[in-house]
Amino acid sequence: MSHDKIHILGGGPAGLIAAYYAKQAGMPFQVYEASPFLGGNCRTFAHGDFLFDSGAHRFHDKDPEATALVKTLLGDSLRSVSAPSQIYHNGQFINFPLDALDVARKLSLKTVARIAGENLPGFKRKTNANPNFEEFATAKYGTSLASRFLLNYSEKLWGLSPDRLSPKISGNRLRGLSGGNLLLAALGRKVFESASIDGSFLYPEKGIGMICERLAEEIGEKHVRLRNPVQGLFVRNDRIQGIVLPNGEKISTEHVISTLPVTRMLKMLSPQPPESLLSAIRQIRFRQLRLIVLLLDLPQFSDNASIYFPESDIPWTRIYESTNRSSYMSPPGKTSIVIELPCFKGDEVWQMMDAEICQRIKQSLSDLGLLNGARVIESLSFRLSNAYPVLEHGIENIVAPVFDFLQEFSNLHLFGRSATFRYLHLHDLFREGRGLIEQLVSRLVK
Ligand SMILES: Cc1cc2nc3c(=O)[nH]c(=O)nc-3n(C[C@H](O)[C@H](O)[C@H](O)COP(=O)(O)OP(=O)(O)OC[C@H]3O[C@@H](n4cnc5c(N)ncnc54)[C@H](O)[C@@H]3O)c2cc1C
């Protein structure tokens, strides 16, 4: 039986960030990744001269240490990008985050008056102490605004009606949206000078995947085992004794950092956890994404970084155009768009054959007049597993006993989006990964 101090399960951004900090701290570690690739759900795909990401990604400058590290890793390849985003609503493109003046211009006077009326300054709607997303959004923005832009979009993205979702799904998406501002706009006053401060972000010139690629270079190949889906974890008392690899090899361990979905993690324990927990995790779900990529014989599809589609009769939630993040992403005179269709494993969208889903999406875009006669050079399709934890209203009561149980293992550390069942972004992973390794260093040197 071989021995390493820290075994890191999963080579997505969380696993690579943990490994990077472990290496910096001089701790022995090994990363195990199931697939032939590193980067998990944060990769850049190459097809001919085209590059595109696994869904619309941007690096948010929200944690100064994370930003400084990514700048050091990428040097001049990390660019500051300024590109707007919009919502497609009723055949119109509306700035996002919502810009009161723009909304006032693009919706009918009657609708704007209704929105403004529902958002009179000082007017407070009551909610209960523990609202679901529908109650939360309606109380905060009024029915007219919420039903147009928030409730339908959320239902499509998360696959549950908004009264079954937690307010936590909104993250920062609702920033910049204020009923009072809409009222001022309805009265004809200019409210926001610029469309959106959120239009600025950091982005690597050859795609978001460059961040994981640079981390992997720093970590070094010998510390990574690709095509190695960890099969099991054998436990004794309050410790993980070791991990089991597909070839049956057992490796003893001092610490395990798991970035795998918490549901998968729990099922891998040997001996098995109590039946009550195994039955609880059947209610813990992840949303998947089907990505359709259209390579276009067109210099630009729009000038947006992303376009959001809240309407329920359109099957996708978002389209992003790689070229508007970096000109390196497409050959000269051409562009590509990535269309995101949320789904659950096994449903019609997830299962549809590539050719059929690509054809359907092309047809729908064309029917909406969005392709504008552009020639589609090629269409491709990808599946992304475990893209989002489904934050159902009240899910914390179901996940809490699972995390309480796993916390009993003194050398098991859950880290990352699917492992902790939280809606985490890259800067969160850098911050939490740094903290986790600091904590392990202090424990291992004792
Ligand atoms: C569509 C989309 C858009 C996003 N946009 C942004 C954004 O704009 N900005 C931002 O900061 N973040 C964004 N994110 C979030 C960011 O990509 C995530 O934080 C990240 O992908 C989650 O990282 P992770 O390492 O926790 O999990 P994952 O990326 O899911 O990685 C888990 C890894 O574990 C591996 N694995 C699974 N089972 C096993 C096993 N048994 N043994 C070994 N390995 C295994 C998987 O193959 C995978 O590589 C976005 C995510 C998505 C899906």
The ligand as a Gaussian input file, in Angstrom:
#p B3LYP/6-31G(d) Opt

LIG

0 1
 C      -21.984000      26.935000     -16.847000
 C      -21.091000      27.397000     -15.754000
 C      -20.694000      28.723000     -15.715000
 C      -19.863000      29.167000     -14.689000
 N      -19.460000      30.471000     -14.699000
 C      -18.584000      30.892000     -13.760000
 C      -18.106000      32.223000     -13.793000
 O      -18.466000      33.018000     -14.650000
 N      -17.200000      32.606000     -12.833000
 C      -16.772000      31.749000     -11.860000
 O      -15.956000      32.139000     -11.025000
 N      -17.224000      30.472000     -11.804000
 C      -18.120000      30.032000     -12.726000
 N      -18.574000      28.740000     -12.706000
 C      -18.178000      27.904000     -11.592000
 C      -16.891000      27.164000     -11.751000
 O      -16.652000      26.634000     -12.996000
 C      -17.110000      26.113000     -10.685000
 O      -16.796000      26.688000      -9.435000
 C      -16.399000      24.852000     -10.882000
 O      -16.579000      24.214000     -12.100000
 C      -16.698000      23.888000      -9.771000
 O      -15.469000      23.414000      -9.539000
 P      -15.200000      22.090000      -8.746000
 O      -13.773000      21.783000      -8.907000
 O      -15.803000      22.246000      -7.402000
 O      -16.095000      20.955000      -9.481000
 P      -16.018000      20.375000     -10.960000
 O      -15.623000      21.406000     -11.922000
 O      -17.341000      19.701000     -11.154000
 O      -14.863000      19.285000     -10.868000
 C      -15.034000      18.032000     -10.243000
 C      -14.037000      17.061000     -10.865000
 O      -14.137000      15.809000     -10.192000
 C      -13.992000      14.766000     -11.148000
 N      -14.559000      13.526000     -10.595000
 C      -15.865000      13.147000     -10.486000
 N      -15.957000      11.926000      -9.913000
 C      -14.695000      11.521000      -9.637000
 C      -14.130000      10.368000      -9.009000
 N      -14.902000       9.359000      -8.544000
 N      -12.779000      10.294000      -8.872000
 C      -11.968000      11.304000      -9.327000
 N      -12.459000      12.411000      -9.931000
 C      -13.796000      12.530000     -10.074000
 C      -14.750000      15.311000     -12.343000
 O      -14.375000      14.620000     -13.527000
 C      -14.323000      16.778000     -12.331000
 O      -13.153000      16.984000     -13.090000
 C      -19.434000      28.260000     -13.687000
 C      -19.827000      26.919000     -13.735000
 C      -20.646000      26.480000     -14.742000
 C      -21.043000      25.039000     -14.780000

